[in-house]
Amino acid sequence: MSAAGLTPSEAARWAARAGLPLPADRHTAVAATAEYIHSVVAVLRELDFGDTSPALAYRAVEEKHDAAV
């Protein structure tokens, strides 16, 4: 995606390449949604997870809650 953003015609072209032809009235909405998703993913890419273990290393266990303080 360019710095100028995804245009409605580009969104239609990419959707068609993926086998998802879009009606003309959806091009603008799909382009706006793709831009939003791109902005969220860009923020996530900037996060530093440091020593965070991969999900495969995590074991969820049921916690025992104690009412005593």
Secondary structure, 3 states (H helix, E strand, C coil): CCCCCCCHHHHHHHHHHCCCCCCHHHHHHHHHHHHHHHHHHHHHHCCCCCCCCCHHHCCCCCCCCCCCC
